[in-house]
Amino acid sequence: MKDVKLATRLYVEDELGEEPVLGLGPEQAHFLRSVLRLRPGAQLALFNGRDGEWLARVEALGKGWASLKVETQSRPQEDEPELTVFFAPVKRARIDWIVEKATELGCTRLQPVLTHRTIVDRVNVQRLRTAVREAAEQCERIALPEVADPVKLERMLDDWPDDKPFLFADESGGGRPIHEIVNETGARALLTGPEGGFDEREQAMIARHPAACPVGLGPRILRADTAVIAALSVMQALGGDWAETPKFRNLQPR
Ligand code: SAH
């Protein structure tokens, strides 16, 4: 059987739809030419998070440059239901994993939250934004989640509205099972702690927030990255978009 591949999806910063020809910078050009080994005429899908998805063809490419011919819109831009994740940053490989998986799972806003036991002193937000773009390319997502700058836990709680429920992943056992709370509240935001957990003062402070809904994720202690992914899966399955099926797989083979 012929190996039918979907067209490569590429995130671009440019406006799409206005200009028929688009130039790529050295990194993306190198990716197309030397990694994917595309040749003139190969089809691509482009998106920028604002103008929907567009089919394009490689017009010409050389060392460090490529020009693409933008052809037709293949998908309109769509609004996605809000799904916010506040997570305590963890070490490099695991934080990249959180961001990649949360993007695949439909998270719309990711914000690192600094807590007492957070052991990471600097969060490379630019690197996280790159991970988001790559995950969105791969999972056929049309919008990009926002990666917000890190905030302290106190600040996050001060800023969060009193009437918008958020799930507080509480490993102390004080919460109710997550599926019950999601079904009852329809919460679309989540707060998870660092590898060392929230300390007692923080747990009390979070629980005092009028919108906090402490939830449990079962009898085992999950690693911080697993907790984010597991909770997002439950939120999407019960109140989110997991009732829908992939419907955009209509691109031409290249
Ligand atoms: N250091 C802690 C575990 C922290 S796990 C300890 O050993 O007790 C990291 C984070 O994942 C926690 O802060 C919590 O937000 C979440 N988490 C992990 N397991 C959980 C569970 N069973 N229920 C709810 N939240 C959990």
Residues whose N, C-alpha, C, O or C-beta is under 5 A from the ligand:
A	BS01	SAH	A169 D170 E171 L191 T192 G193 P194 E195 G196 G197 F198 V215 G216 L217 G218 R220 I221 L222 R223 A224 A227
